[in-house]
């Protein structure tokens, strides 16, 4: 996980590179910490391989081109 200016905030090197990102995230201590937070000041951005969560924003499929 990195910040908007590409500073590394969290890394877990315990899984091999062929493991699916969503699988790793489901078993990650960071996810557990995010689920225990009741007030979030920020969100994590994920690609379409992730499941939408209150703390994890994913792309909106088929969004109109002129939408914000």
C-alpha positions as a printed Julia matrix, in Angstrom:
68×3 Matrix{Float64}:
   0.0     0.0     0.0
   1.37    3.42   -0.87
   0.25    7.01   -0.37
  -0.87    9.44   -3.07
   2.76   10.56   -3.45
   4.03    6.95   -3.7
   5.44    6.61   -0.17
   5.21    2.98    0.9
   2.87    2.7     3.9
   2.49   -1.07    4.22
   4.12   -4.12    2.65
   3.74   -7.86    3.25
   6.4    -9.98    1.54
   5.13  -13.3     2.92
   3.18  -14.39   -0.19
   4.68  -15.36   -3.56
   4.04  -13.11   -6.56
   1.64  -15.55   -8.25
  -0.93  -15.23   -5.44
  -4.04  -13.16   -6.27
  -4.04   -9.66   -4.72
  -7.59  -10.04   -3.33
  -6.61  -13.33   -1.63
  -3.63  -11.66    0.02
  -5.75   -8.69    1.14
  -8.39  -11.0     2.69
  -5.67  -12.52    4.89
  -3.84   -9.27    5.64
  -3.5    -7.68    9.09
  -4.04   -4.27    7.46
  -7.53   -5.35    6.35
  -8.35   -6.51    9.87
  -7.25   -3.15   11.26
  -9.33   -1.27    8.67
 -12.42   -3.33    9.53
 -12.06   -2.44   13.22
 -11.92    1.31   12.53
 -15.24    3.07   12.99
 -14.13    6.49   11.67
 -11.99    6.66    8.59
 -10.15    9.76    7.48
  -9.1     8.18    4.18
  -9.76    5.26    1.87
  -7.7     2.76   -0.05
  -8.03    2.69   -3.84
  -8.05   -0.71   -5.48
  -8.39   -1.94   -9.04
 -11.28   -4.04  -10.37
  -9.73   -7.19   -8.87
 -10.8    -6.09   -5.39
 -14.23   -6.2    -3.76
 -15.81   -2.88   -2.76
 -15.61   -2.29    1.01
 -16.43    0.77    3.17
 -12.69    1.52    3.37
 -11.74    0.3    -0.16
 -12.86    2.15   -3.29
 -12.93    0.26   -6.59
 -13.7     1.41  -10.15
 -17.32    2.04  -11.16
 -18.07   -0.1   -14.2
 -19.94    1.51  -17.11
 -19.83    4.98  -15.52
 -20.91    7.79  -17.89
 -17.94    9.53  -19.52
 -18.88   12.95  -18.1
 -19.5    11.75  -14.53
 -17.32   13.16  -11.73
